[in-house]
Amino acid sequence: MSKAYQKYKPSGVEWLGDVPEHWVVASLRHLFIIKAGGDLKEDFYSEEKTALHIYPIYTNSIKSDEAYGYTSRAFFKANSITVTGRGEIGYAVYRDHEFDAIIRLLVLTPKNSTPCKYYAYFINTMLEFFGGSTAVSQLSTEQISPYKVFSPPLSEQQAIAAFLDRETGRIDALIAKKQRLLELLAEQRTALISRAVTRGLDASVKLKPSGVEWLGDVPEHWEVKRLKNAFTIFNGSTPESSKEEYWDGDIVWFTPEDLGNNNKKIISDSRRKITKEGYSSIGAKIVPPKSIIISTRAPIGHLAVASVSSCTNQGCRSLVTKNGYSADFYYYYLFSSKNNLNAIGKGTTFIELGTQGLGSYSVPFPPLHEQQAIAAFLDSETAKIDALSAKVTTVIERLKEYRTALISSAVTGKIDVREAV
């Protein structure tokens, strides 16, 4: 277990706190030559990602394009740090080889050519950057230059970097395993749903061809019909945005965004609501609870079962069951059909699944008691998988928190890792 240093002193930077007595505090401009990357041919971009950052860092590989007579050159030297200057600003990557950088990256090259990986860890964990006042958040060379960092002796920088490489590597490997487990659980959940809604719960039942290529065989006593035979489909609409009297009422009004942000079968509220006046202006339909709400553009296939009376915007459609059919069963069936629903969408500006296409979609018709039994089975089994996924997600979040805390403790001298390397 790493211990603290023996003596500390005030760093002079309030939010950085105390620093080991023999460390110094310096501005980035005193330690680095700071330049912005340049515009490069987009064909040569390559992506670099880590387990903890889903957004890409673009750099240009050293390649040549014989067809265009173009050869890229590595403009920046190895042992540099790139920092994102646009978008999600402030993400630092240590570069151990020569590279090019597009204009959205700031390049920090140490003035004395000493190894600088320690500072990449420090920047990522300790510095919070604020971009300019433009629409796109930006960080310029001038803005980053005065930021203060702790600067230990070189031998300690190298010891800290080596320690963090090893320990974060272990943590990242564990996170990757947990994330793979989440993927497997998601695959298991999807397969479970798909099998139950197309084959039923009795593995011994005789099957017959459904007549639909992607649906395959179904139980012999099931029928296959069109979705419109089980549901009445209602379109949505949007009140005029400039009329304040149409908004902030008490009528639930779902959008694809609401469905996309909802990770459960049931949905009970919308981000925005409309008034009675707003509802009257659009000529839409308020549908009863237990209706299926499905997004049919931007994107297609987000869905949930509404627990309240509601209407939607034009990006969604509401499905109201006929003849007592189980909305829960068809929720699961449509959940398993997202890829097929997207495949039958049409459009040039954006892909949309119209009322006719949705209504003509082939669906199985088990007897009602089987629909209810399948839905109850899937409610129970998916709840178990979801609970396990939630536990795994919590473990991942705690590992990420531990990773951040470990880096912070090491780069600020809260722990002395020299003997741990």
Number of C-alpha atoms within 10 A of each C-alpha: 7 12 13 14 15 8 10 16 13 12 19 12 12 8 9 16 12 17 24 21 15 12 17 14 15 14 15 21 18 13 19 19 16 23 17 19 19 14 11 15 11 11 10 17 17 12 11 13 12 11 12 11 10 9 13 12 22 20 20 22 18 15 13 13 11 8 6 7 7 11 11 16 14 15 14 19 16 16 18 27 26 25 23 24 26 18 13 14 20 24 23 24 22 20 19 14 11 16 18 24 23 20 17 22 28 26 29 28 23 20 12 10 13 12 19 24 22 25 26 21 23 20 22 17 21 19 16 11 17 13 19 12 8 7 7 11 14 20 23 19 17 11 14 22 17 13 15 20 22 23 22 21 11 13 11 18 21 19 19 26 25 18 19 21 16 13 15 19 13 13 18 19 13 15 22 15 13 17 17 12 16 20 13 13 17 16 12 14 19 15 12 15 25 19 14 20 26 21 23 20 15 9 10 8 12 12 15 12 12 21 12 11 8 10 18 13 16 24 21 14 12 18 13 15 15 15 22 21 15 22 21 14 20 18 19 20 20 20 21 13 10 8 10 12 15 20 20 14 16 12 21 22 24 29 26 25 15 19 23 15 10 17 12 11 17 19 20 15 18 18 12 15 20 22 19 13 14 22 22 13 14 14 13 18 16 18 20 17 14 20 25 27 30 26 27 25 22 16 18 22 25 24 29 28 23 24 16 18 16 23 29 27 18 17 22 30 28 27 26 21 21 13 9 10 19 21 24 22 24 24 23 22 20 23 20 21 18 14 12 14 19 17 12 15 17 14 10 6 6 10 17 22 24 18 14 10 15 18 19 14 16 18 24 22 22 23 12 14 11 17 22 17 15 23 23 13 15 20 16 11 14 18 13 13 16 16 11 15 20 13 13 17 17 12 15 20 13 13 17 18 11 14 21 16 12 17 26 18 16 23 29 22 23 19 19 21 23 16 10 12 12
